[in-house]
């Protein structure tokens, strides 16, 4: 059988065997829990509690700061001890609410109450998702309620559940599909009800046969939902690549999935939607993978948002004896963030904590480009990284744009395959940020010129 996929991509060491067999274990911690006001794409939330307030689990402690923003809810009961900048996985201090947990986990009234989603309107479901603070749990943290408000809801034909989990070592989504497939399917059914013209597709790479079997069993009586087996290849879980593999349609950086009649959500996000809509439970916890060759017991654990990575690692057995970890990563090894401190909180987009005995980046020095073209072959966006790197080296923003550098999805495939170990993805990430700043400055200058021209015309009339 020919499996669906996309052009380009790589086949890094999967490492799934380390934690794939570990059932999800629930961990709870007392002490400080930290809730950054910014936990994904969009404007930071605004704190609505004060130091000294006692809060309950499931209570909104910060409200969305704009249309593209998300509420923040406490995952524990306890006392607000500070509202101050705290370090996050990005390595920067972010305004955060610090809550000292009392270990009681008292919840706000109504949490856990069952609800029949079929009695709810589209607007009511979207509002529930918004109030629950749900964002894209498996990606960049884009507010989910915004995705559910496209310009033309009736034009949505496909609702794609991302069960690819293509990043090496990560197995949290896999365990969710194996252990809680019904919840994922229910979340998908809820969203399909919001878009009556759509049908559901659950995309799963073929290196997860048990998950495929479980998900097929869970939706065998759902005529509008199908499980599509995808060829195992990184970055199959990228939104653009998943849309191409599942529907044959293509989008670029100037388009939204809705422009191609699609909406994509991670399977963990769908489970959170089921909790919120069907069981009145906001986003307070998530499943993450703790893995890597330096970890005593690679595991999949369900933890409360705001929990410390340091405590999580200790709870699963910590680091192997006589081992000095060379590198910690928050997220996957291809797109994750290297960490220099584990005293940071789990946030909504968090997916994993990885610990390695070797750091391939520092242990393999960079050498000059040999123009082998391997980076071109693996790029899933049909770019020419070797030329983009040359523009980046010269800090030529215009040339980088001309080479379609803004189409780069920062997947890391080019850096992974490069025999010269050149930091291609890192340089492209910086260039994309600078081009974004340049574009904003130009837009502001254009707006100012237009306003000045209007004022000049008014003066001429007078």
Secondary structure per residue as TSV (DSSP state, phi and psi in degrees):
chain	resnum	aa	ss	phi	psi
A	1	X	-	360.0	130.6
A	2	X	-	-81.7	122.5
A	3	X	-	-93.5	148.2
A	4	X	B	-71.5	144.6
A	5	X	-	-162.1	-159.2
A	6	X	-	-138.9	169.3
A	7	X	S	-80.9	143.6
A	8	X	S	86.3	-160.0
A	9	X	-	91.2	170.2
A	10	X	B	-132.9	175.3
A	11	X	-	-129.5	71.8
A	12	X	-	-69.8	165.0
A	13	X	-	-55.7	127.7
A	14	X	-	-77.1	-45.7
A	15	X	-	63.9	15.0
A	16	X	G	-66.2	-28.1
A	17	X	G	-63.3	-19.9
A	18	X	G	-63.3	-42.6
A	19	X	T	-124.7	-2.8
A	20	X	T	-60.0	-30.8
A	21	X	T	-86.6	-1.1
A	22	X	-	-86.8	114.2
A	23	X	-	-65.7	153.2
A	24	X	E	-65.8	122.9
A	25	X	E	-110.4	137.9
A	26	X	E	-89.1	129.7
A	27	X	E	-120.9	137.1
A	28	X	-	-131.4	143.7
A	29	X	-	-129.7	144.3
A	30	X	-	-87.9	178.7
A	31	X	E	90.1	-162.0
A	32	X	E	-71.4	135.8
A	33	X	E	-122.8	133.7
A	34	X	E	-113.3	129.7
A	35	X	E	-121.6	94.5
A	36	X	E	-59.5	143.1
A	37	X	S	-76.3	-16.3
A	38	X	-	-117.4	114.1
A	39	X	-	-132.2	48.8
A	40	X	S	149.2	-162.8
A	41	X	S	-76.1	138.0
A	42	X	S	117.3	-176.7
A	43	X	S	-70.1	145.4
A	44	X	-	-61.7	151.0
A	45	X	-	-75.1	164.4
A	46	X	E	-112.3	125.1
A	47	X	E	-60.3	136.3
A	48	X	-	-122.2	14.5
A	49	X	-	-119.8	167.5
A	50	X	-	-129.0	159.8
A	51	X	T	-58.1	132.3
A	52	X	T	100.6	-16.7
A	53	X	-	-68.3	142.3
A	54	X	E	-94.9	132.2
A	55	X	E	-122.0	161.2
A	56	X	-	-112.8	157.7
A	57	X	B	-64.7	133.1
A	58	X	T	90.4	0.1
A	59	X	-	-85.4	137.1
A	60	X	E	-72.0	122.6
A	61	X	E	-110.6	-12.8
A	62	X	E	-151.3	136.2
A	63	X	E	-105.0	153.4
A	64	X	-	-50.5	135.7
A	65	X	S	-94.6	12.2
A	66	X	S	173.7	-175.9
A	67	X	S	-63.9	-47.9
A	68	X	S	-94.3	86.1
A	69	X	-	-166.5	169.9
A	70	X	-	-143.0	144.3
A	71	X	-	-63.5	155.2
A	72	X	E	-119.5	130.1
A	73	X	E	-118.9	147.3
A	74	X	-	-72.3	141.2
A	75	X	S	-98.9	-4.6
A	76	X	S	-136.8	164.6
A	77	X	-	-98.7	145.7
A	78	X	E	162.7	-158.4
A	79	X	E	-118.6	135.9
A	80	X	E	-71.8	117.6
A	81	X	E	-104.0	-18.1
A	82	X	E	-164.5	152.1
A	83	X	E	-129.6	101.1
A	84	X	E	-158.4	164.8
A	85	X	E	-65.0	135.1
A	86	X	E	-135.5	150.3
A	87	X	E	-68.2	138.7
A	88	X	-	-119.3	-179.5
A	89	X	T	-63.4	-21.2
A	90	X	T	-73.5	-7.9
A	91	X	S	82.9	15.4
A	92	X	S	-124.7	152.7
A	93	X	E	-77.2	127.6
A	94	X	E	-124.1	133.3
A	95	X	E	-50.8	128.4
A	96	X	E	-142.7	156.5
A	97	X	E	-102.5	126.4
A	98	X	E	-105.2	123.9
A	99	X	E	-121.0	128.7
A	100	X	E	-87.5	111.2
A	101	X	E	-69.2	140.2
A	102	X	-	-94.3	0.3
A	103	X	S	76.9	3.1
A	104	X	-	-92.7	-27.0
A	105	X	-	54.5	40.6
A	106	X	-	-67.3	135.0
A	107	X	B	-108.7	160.4
A	108	X	-	-67.0	150.2
A	109	X	T	-55.8	138.3
A	110	X	T	98.5	-18.8
A	111	X	T	-62.0	130.0
A	112	X	T	96.2	-6.5
A	113	X	-	-70.2	128.6
A	114	X	-	-72.0	148.4
A	115	X	-	-143.9	138.9
A	116	X	-	-89.4	107.7
A	117	X	G	-65.3	-23.5
A	118	X	G	-69.8	-14.2
A	119	X	G	-91.6	-2.6
A	120	X	S	-98.1	146.8
A	121	X	-	-81.8	168.1
A	122	X	H	-56.6	-45.9
A	123	X	H	-63.3	-38.2
A	124	X	H	-67.4	-40.4
A	125	X	H	-65.1	-44.4
A	126	X	H	-61.4	-41.0
A	127	X	H	-66.0	-38.6
A	128	X	H	-63.0	-44.7
A	129	X	H	-62.2	-41.1
A	130	X	H	-63.9	-48.8
A	131	X	H	-63.4	-29.3
A	132	X	T	-75.5	-8.2
A	133	X	T	72.4	26.8
A	134	X	-	-79.8	133.2
A	135	X	B	-128.6	175.7
A	136	X	-	-63.9	101.4
A	137	X	T	-69.5	-29.7
A	138	X	T	-98.3	8.1
A	139	X	T	-136.9	-127.2
A	140	X	T	-88.9	-0.5
A	141	X	-	82.4	34.8
A	142	X	-	-73.4	132.3
A	143	X	B	-55.1	123.5
A	144	X	H	-66.3	-37.3
A	145	X	H	-63.3	-28.2
A	146	X	H	-68.8	-40.0
A	147	X	H	-61.0	-29.6
A	148	X	T	-85.5	9.9
A	149	X	-	-125.4	54.3
A	150	X	-	-68.3	163.2
A	151	X	S	-59.7	-39.4
A	152	X	-	-128.5	88.5
A	153	X	G	-56.3	-33.1
A	154	X	G	-71.5	-10.9
A	155	X	G	-87.7	-5.6
A	156	X	-	-78.1	118.2
A	157	X	-	-105.8	-27.0
A	158	X	E	-131.6	132.3
A	159	X	E	-112.4	111.2
A	160	X	E	-101.6	123.6
A	161	X	E	-92.2	119.1
A	162	X	E	-85.2	99.6
A	163	X	-	-110.7	20.0
A	164	X	-	-66.5	-49.2
A	165	X	-	42.7	62.9
A	166	X	-	-81.9	-16.4
A	167	X	S	-62.3	135.3
A	168	X	T	-57.2	148.8
A	169	X	T	73.0	-23.6
A	170	X	-	-75.3	132.2
A	171	X	-	-138.2	10.0
A	172	X	H	-66.6	-42.5
A	173	X	H	-66.6	-37.3
A	174	X	H	-58.9	-47.8
A	175	X	H	-64.8	-36.6
A	176	X	H	-61.7	-42.6
A	177	X	H	-66.8	-34.0
A	178	X	H	-76.9	-41.5
A	179	X	H	-93.9	-29.4
A	180	X	-	-133.6	49.4
A	181	X	H	-64.1	-33.7
A	182	X	H	-63.6	-37.0
A	183	X	H	-66.4	-39.2
A	184	X	H	-65.0	-44.8
A	185	X	H	-64.1	-38.9
A	186	X	H	-64.0	-41.5
A	187	X	H	-61.0	-38.8
A	188	X	H	-67.7	-39.2
A	189	X	H	-62.9	-39.2
A	190	X	H	-58.2	-46.4
A	191	X	H	-73.0	-34.6
A	192	X	H	-62.0	-33.1
A	193	X	H	-66.6	-23.6
A	194	X	H	-76.6	-26.9
A	195	X	S	-124.6	83.6
A	196	X	T	-61.1	-18.8
A	197	X	T	-85.3	-7.3
A	198	X	-	-93.8	156.0
A	199	X	E	-124.6	156.5
A	200	X	E	-95.1	141.5
A	201	X	E	-128.0	126.8
A	202	X	E	-106.1	107.4
A	203	X	E	-92.0	122.5
A	204	X	E	-134.9	132.4
A	205	X	E	-66.1	148.6
A	206	X	T	-76.6	5.8
A	207	X	T	-87.9	9.7
A	208	X	-	-125.9	62.2
A	209	X	H	-60.7	-36.0
A	210	X	H	-67.8	-40.0
A	211	X	H	-64.9	-41.0
A	212	X	H	-60.1	-45.2
A	213	X	H	-63.8	-43.3
A	214	X	H	-65.6	-42.2
A	215	X	H	-70.3	-37.0
A	216	X	H	-63.4	-39.8
A	217	X	H	-64.1	-41.2
A	218	X	H	-68.5	-26.3
A	219	X	T	-116.3	20.4
A	220	X	T	-65.9	-21.4
A	221	X	T	-102.9	13.6
A	222	X	-	-108.9	97.8
A	223	X	T	-63.1	-22.1
A	224	X	T	-96.1	8.3
A	225	X	E	-129.0	133.1
A	226	X	E	-131.4	152.1
A	227	X	E	-99.8	124.0
A	228	X	E	-109.9	120.7
A	229	X	E	-79.1	130.2
A	230	X	E	-113.7	149.3
A	231	X	-	-66.5	133.2
A	232	X	-	-69.7	114.0
A	233	X	-	-166.1	138.6
A	234	X	B	-90.0	137.1
A	235	X	T	-100.9	75.3
A	236	X	T	-57.0	-27.8
A	237	X	T	-82.6	-3.0
A	238	X	S	-63.2	141.3
A	239	X	H	-55.9	-45.7
A	240	X	H	-65.9	-41.9
A	241	X	H	-68.1	-37.9
A	242	X	H	-67.2	-40.9
A	243	X	H	-62.0	-43.4
A	244	X	H	-62.2	-45.7
A	245	X	H	-68.5	-35.6
A	246	X	H	-87.8	-29.6
A	247	X	H	-126.1	-15.6
A	248	X	S	82.8	-2.6
A	249	X	-	-88.0	157.6
A	250	X	-	-128.9	145.3
A	251	X	-	-134.3	163.2
A	252	X	-	-127.1	-173.9
A	253	X	T	-66.6	-18.8
A	254	X	T	-89.3	-0.1
A	255	X	S	-116.6	158.8
A	256	X	-	-104.1	154.9
A	257	X	G	-53.2	-33.8
A	258	X	G	-62.0	-25.9
A	259	X	G	-65.9	-21.9
A	260	X	G	-103.5	14.1
A	261	X	T	75.6	23.4
A	262	X	E	-128.1	151.2
A	263	X	E	-131.7	135.2
A	264	X	E	-118.1	133.9
A	265	X	E	-137.9	142.1
A	266	X	E	-67.0	151.0
A	267	X	H	-62.4	-33.7
A	268	X	H	-67.3	-35.0
A	269	X	H	-64.9	-39.1
A	270	X	H	-64.5	-38.5
A	271	X	H	-63.9	-39.2
A	272	X	H	-66.0	-36.0
A	273	X	H	-66.5	-40.2
A	274	X	H	-59.5	-46.2
A	275	X	H	-58.9	-45.8
A	276	X	H	-68.9	-48.2
A	277	X	H	-80.5	-42.1
A	278	X	H	-92.5	-22.0
A	279	X	H	-129.7	16.4
A	280	X	-	50.6	38.2
A	281	X	-	-118.8	112.7
A	282	X	-	-72.0	174.6
A	283	X	S	-74.3	107.5
A	284	X	-	-126.8	-14.8
A	285	X	E	-146.9	166.1
A	286	X	E	-157.1	163.0
A	287	X	E	-97.6	129.3
A	288	X	E	-128.6	159.2
A	289	X	E	-99.7	136.2
A	290	X	E	-116.0	114.1
A	291	X	E	-152.6	-175.9
A	292	X	S	117.7	158.4
A	293	X	T	-73.2	-5.7
A	294	X	T	-95.9	-7.4
A	295	X	B	-88.6	135.5
A	296	X	S	-61.6	-49.9
A	297	X	S	-134.1	86.3
A	298	X	-	-52.6	131.7
A	299	X	E	-145.5	165.3
A	300	X	E	-118.2	123.4
A	301	X	E	-130.3	143.4
A	302	X	E	-97.5	119.2
A	303	X	E	-127.7	157.2
A	304	X	E	-76.4	140.2
A	305	X	T	-57.7	143.6
A	306	X	T	93.5	-9.4
A	307	X	-	-68.0	153.1
A	308	X	B	-84.3	134.0
A	309	X	H	-60.6	-36.1
A	310	X	H	-60.8	-43.3
A	311	X	H	-68.3	-36.7
A	312	X	H	-64.0	-46.9
A	313	X	H	-60.3	-42.3
A	314	X	H	-63.0	-39.1
A	315	X	H	-66.7	-26.8
A	316	X	T	-96.1	11.9
A	317	X	T	111.4	-10.5
A	318	X	-	72.8	-154.8
A	319	X	B	-93.0	146.9
A	320	X	-	-57.8	145.8
A	321	X	T	-65.2	149.0
A	322	X	T	62.4	24.3
A	323	X	-	-122.6	132.8
A	324	X	-	-109.2	104.8
A	325	X	-	-56.9	133.1
A	326	X	S	-88.0	-22.6
A	327	X	E	-160.7	137.6
A	328	X	E	-113.5	140.6
A	329	X	E	-131.8	135.0
A	330	X	E	-95.0	114.9
A	331	X	S	102.1	-160.8
A	332	X	-	-83.2	162.6
A	333	X	T	-68.8	-18.7
A	334	X	T	-87.6	-39.6
A	335	X	T	-124.2	1.5
A	336	X	-	-75.7	176.8
A	337	X	E	-105.4	129.7
A	338	X	E	-69.5	139.6
A	339	X	E	-111.8	143.4
A	340	X	S	-114.5	0.6
A	341	X	-	-152.2	130.7
A	342	X	S	-92.0	-2.4
A	343	X	-	-84.4	59.1
A	344	X	-	-129.0	157.5
A	345	X	B	-89.9	152.2
A	346	X	-	-72.5	129.0
A	347	X	-	-116.1	177.7
A	348	X	T	-56.7	-43.0
A	349	X	T	-82.1	-3.6
A	350	X	-	-57.9	139.2
A	351	X	-	-127.2	-26.1
A	352	X	E	-166.0	159.5
A	353	X	E	-125.2	118.3
A	354	X	E	-115.3	141.2
A	355	X	E	-130.7	126.9
A	356	X	E	-121.0	149.3
A	357	X	S	-83.6	-14.9
A	358	X	-	-134.0	146.3
A	359	X	-	-112.4	99.6
A	360	X	H	-62.0	-28.7
A	361	X	H	-67.6	-50.1
A	362	X	H	-77.6	-26.0
A	363	X	H	-83.9	-11.6
A	364	X	S	-121.4	99.0
A	365	X	-	-63.6	150.9
A	366	X	-	-75.1	138.1
A	367	X	-	-124.9	167.1
A	368	X	-	-60.4	148.9
A	369	X	-	-60.8	134.3
A	370	X	-	-103.0	7.2
A	371	X	-	53.1	45.8
A	372	X	-	-78.3	-21.5
A	373	X	-	83.2	3.3
A	374	X	H	-62.7	-35.1
A	375	X	H	-64.2	-32.3
A	376	X	H	-69.6	-41.0
A	377	X	H	-63.2	-36.7
A	378	X	H	-92.7	-12.4
A	379	X	-	-64.0	119.9
A	380	X	T	-75.6	-7.8
A	381	X	T	-106.5	12.2
A	382	X	-	61.8	33.3
A	383	X	-	-94.3	173.1
A	384	X	-	-118.8	83.9
A	385	X	H	-56.2	-32.5
A	386	X	H	-62.4	-37.7
A	387	X	H	-77.7	-36.3
A	388	X	H	-62.4	-38.1
A	389	X	H	-65.6	-37.1
A	390	X	H	-63.8	-42.0
A	391	X	H	-65.0	-37.9
A	392	X	H	-66.6	-41.2
A	393	X	H	-60.2	-34.2
A	394	X	T	-92.3	1.3
A	395	X	T	53.3	42.9
A	396	X	-	-96.0	91.3
A	397	X	H	-64.2	-39.2
A	398	X	H	-63.7	-43.5
A	399	X	H	-65.8	-39.0
A	400	X	H	-60.6	-42.7
A	401	X	H	-64.1	-42.7
A	402	X	H	-60.3	-32.3
A	403	X	T	-84.6	12.8
A	404	X	T	62.1	33.1
A	405	X	G	-60.6	-25.2
A	406	X	G	-72.5	-9.5
A	407	X	G	-79.7	-13.1
A	408	X	-	-59.0	132.4
A	409	X	-	-102.0	7.4
A	410	X	-	57.8	38.6
A	411	X	-	-76.9	-22.1
A	412	X	-	89.5	2.1
A	413	X	H	-61.4	-39.6
A	414	X	H	-67.5	-41.5
A	415	X	H	-65.0	-38.9
A	416	X	H	-63.9	-41.8
A	417	X	H	-85.6	-15.1
A	418	X	-	-66.7	118.2
A	419	X	T	-69.9	-18.3
A	420	X	T	-89.3	-1.2
A	421	X	-	57.0	36.6
A	422	X	-	-77.2	139.1
A	423	X	-	-78.0	62.8
A	424	X	H	-62.0	-52.3
A	425	X	H	-60.1	-41.0
A	426	X	H	-62.4	-42.1
A	427	X	H	-68.8	-36.3
A	428	X	H	-68.0	-37.4
A	429	X	H	-60.5	-45.1
A	430	X	H	-65.4	-41.6
A	431	X	H	-64.4	-40.4
A	432	X	H	-63.5	-38.5
A	433	X	H	-64.7	-42.6
A	434	X	H	-69.6	-37.6
A	435	X	H	-63.9	-40.2
A	436	X	H	-59.5	-43.0
A	437	X	H	-63.7	-43.5
A	438	X	H	-60.8	-41.4
A	439	X	H	-64.0	-41.5
A	440	X	H	-64.8	-40.2
A	441	X	H	-63.2	-44.3
A	442	X	H	-62.9	-39.6
A	443	X	H	-65.5	-40.4
A	444	X	H	-67.0	-39.3
A	445	X	H	-65.1	-40.6
A	446	X	H	-62.8	-43.8
A	447	X	H	-61.9	-41.5
A	448	X	H	-63.8	-42.7
A	449	X	H	-62.4	-40.9
A	450	X	H	-64.4	-41.1
A	451	X	H	-66.0	-39.4
A	452	X	H	-65.1	-38.4
A	453	X	H	-65.2	-39.2
A	454	X	H	-63.8	-43.5
A	455	X	H	-63.4	-38.6
A	456	X	H	-64.9	-39.4
A	457	X	H	-65.2	-39.7
A	458	X	H	-62.6	-40.4
A	459	X	H	-64.8	-38.3
A	460	X	H	-64.5	-40.0
A	461	X	H	-62.2	-42.1
A	462	X	-	-65.2	360.0
